[in-house]
Amino acid sequence: MSPATWLRFLPIKLGGPAHRRPGRSVFGDRCFRLRSRFETPLLGARFSRLGHNPLGIVLSAIAMFLVAAAAGVALRRLSHAPLLVYGVTGAVCSLLVLWAVLRLAGGAGVEQAVLPLGLPWMAAHLRVDALSAVFLLVVNLAGATACLFGWGYDRAHAAHGHGGDQGPVLPVFPLFLAGMNLVPVADDAFVFLVSWEFMSLASWLLVLATHREEETPRAARLYLIMASFGTVCLLLVFGLLAGAHGDYSFDAIRAQPPAPWAAGLAVVLVMVGAGSKAGLVPLHVWLPLAHPAAPSHVSALMSGVMTKIAVYAMIRVLFDLVGEPAWWWGGLLLAAGALTAVMGVLYALMQDDLKRLLAYSTVENIGAIVIALGLALVFKAGHTPVIAALALSAALLHVINHSLFKSLLFYGAGAVLSATGTRDLNRLGGLIHAMPTTAFLVLVGCTAIAALPPLNGFVGEWLLFQAILNAPALPEWELKIGIAVVGAALALSTALAGACFVRLFGTAFLGRPRSPEAAGAHDVGSAMRLGMTVPAVLCVLIGVLPTPLLRLFEPAIRLMVEAGPFDDRAYQPWFWLAPTSAIGNSYNGLVMLVVIAGLGIVLVAGIHRWASARVRRSIPWGCGFTDPDPAALSQYSASSFAQPIRRAFGTTVFAARDLVEMPEPGDTRPARLTVSWRDPAWEWVFVPVVRSVERLADWLNGLQFLTIRRYLMLMFFALVTLLAIVAVVQR
């Protein structure tokens, strides 16, 4: 397959007409002309100054987030404080979204600045490039909808008392967004790590906002430990990349790539450090505890956005700072991503807690993104930049797709929690009648995350499989076989994700209510519904018309993959995706939408035309019981729906067991079903580590009882060891 055929899809268009600005696509030229029309004599000068000072815009936005946080502290007792804080924060996020779109459409050059801040011998280096703009777009798009939903969530909490304590959330929420906006613009190790810790500590405080709940203190403690562990790993990464010269700016690291052994060790450490924040298995154990513990709009940002900041850290290090990649780097990512995708969806299928199910689903989606990054690395190492760009396009598209539909689903979970006071799937049911708008929007999110056409989740998965099918272009036979196995694992996880979200929607919204809380539910307010509507509409738009968004990613893809000067004469129209051939492997979202809508109309019309017009009413079969309890009317619960999959997969992987207590005939005790399972990550990774730390602590405890002579001997041996290490390093 020649590279020219790939260019029918790929958003890489260097060359082209002479009047086009280098590095800007046709779509970018259109946006640039549209931007020029808004540059009126009154607004032109201001708009131009903002456009030519991108770092100033981002830093001003971060300053506004800090002002909003201060207002949240000072005005927290006022009734209108949530409207003010969420309003200012949402407006700043919306402006940053507009700025990021215009900057990416205009070519997204590199802008750098050095501020006299930080350590005495080190200034703060900041940089905005195409990759930074992509992730700033992801962060602030979700942040704008979270502000809208959070304001409505706060009002619902004040009215009904459901959803947790919102008081501590108000001042910390803008700080969390400020930290996530500062990480992508960091251009040295010091600013990056400070921003990373700032983001982690702000999210930790948001988790503690629901400290009155039983599981929250444990979740917050585990999250803080894992966040500190990840930061230590990233600190070691930057130490390896800086090397002996000790310059921690990213420009200096790019200018002096590390030795192969240091680069390989840095790759492993960044997978562990950033992977622990993203939720890679087996480092995911904190995520299903911490994400559900936070308020729902905070959970949406943690699962939908904060995990993407960890993905940004992986891309920045692996594609930008460590130099020319080796093929085994991508192999590690592929193996970790495949394991994470399959285990994440199996974890999700076994959950009855609505928010915990969504948190485990984030683990599965992070696995898919890491698989795409691994493919991009192996194709880049194999000097096949066109296919590498395809895989990276799939990764970035899945990044923004997951941020949209996962935010939408967490908002839906928050709406259900606000309306019913419970998130146990076995106590819900029938909510489609009481909450029709919420039910429809959650259905859009479930369809998108299950990768069904014509929504955005299908496009991301489809592009990823297109990259997988090109594994024969690689020279290493290990990768050809391994990528086939990874593709099978990804297909399995996609199928199980469909079953998982059929289970979620069916048990929560269909059937009859299983509890008084579900029976008395009502739909949420307009602000919460609008906050869910925006990501739902974007899920449909990106699924139907994905090409404009992919072209928007062009500068970031070209910057990371370093693809050469390709011709764009074969570029396809804006409504058509054809990564291999305009006739063969191609996707048209508009055609798919029209076909699905047409077939649906024909099906409904046929049922109404030829089905029986007689209405027959009878008592539904209740398994031999006359009690009208919905649980006795052959209605699937969340546990019963997942039982076949739990028996097929969970008995081996999770040691899942179903214990049935059936009383003897005549015994009036109720029958009981108890489901037990274990997390292998806890038993195989964390429990041995905890035991080792405890043994080490017991051994070190004896040091406080040594004599002075032994203390002096210990200091002597420590000094000799350090001198030996310095001598080896200097040699």
Buried (B, 14 or more C-beta within 10 A) or exposed (E): EEBEBBBBBBBBBBEBEEEBEEBBBBBBBBBBEEBEEEBEEEEEEEBEEBBEBBBBBBBBBBEBBEBBBBBBEEBBEEEEBBBBBBBBBBBBBBBBBEBBBBBBBBBBBEBBBEEEEBEEEBBBBBBBBBBBBBBBBBBBBBBBBBBBBBBBBBBBBEEEEBBBBBBBBBBBBBBBBBBBBBBBBBBBBBBBBBBBBBBBBBBBBBBBBBEEEEEBBEBBBBBBEBBEBBBBBBBBBBBBBBBEEEBBBBEBBEEEBBEEEBBBBBBEBBBBBBBBBBBBBBBBBBBBBBBBBBBBBBBBBBBBBBBBBBBBBBBBBBBBBBBEBBBBBBBBBBBBBBBBBBBBBBBBBBBBBBBBBBBBBBBBBBBBBBBBBBBBBBBBBBEBBBBBBBBBBBBBBBBBBBBBBBBBBBBBBBBBBBBBBBBBBBBBBBBBEBBEBBBBBBBBBBBBBBBBBBBBBBBBBBBBBBBBBBBEEBEBEEBEEBBBEBBEBBEBBBEBBBBBBBBBBBBBBBBBBBBEBBBEBEBBBEBBBEBBBBBBBBBBBBBBBBBBBBBBBBBBBBBBBBBEEBEBEBBBEBBBBBBBEBEEBBBBBEBBBEEEEEEEEEEEEEEEEEEEEEEEEEEEEBEEEEEEEBBBBEBBBBBBBBBEBBEEBBEEBBEBBBEEEEEEEEEEEEEEEEBEBEBBBEEEBBEEEEEEEEEEEEEEEEEEEEEEEEEEEEEEEEEEEEEEEEEEEEE
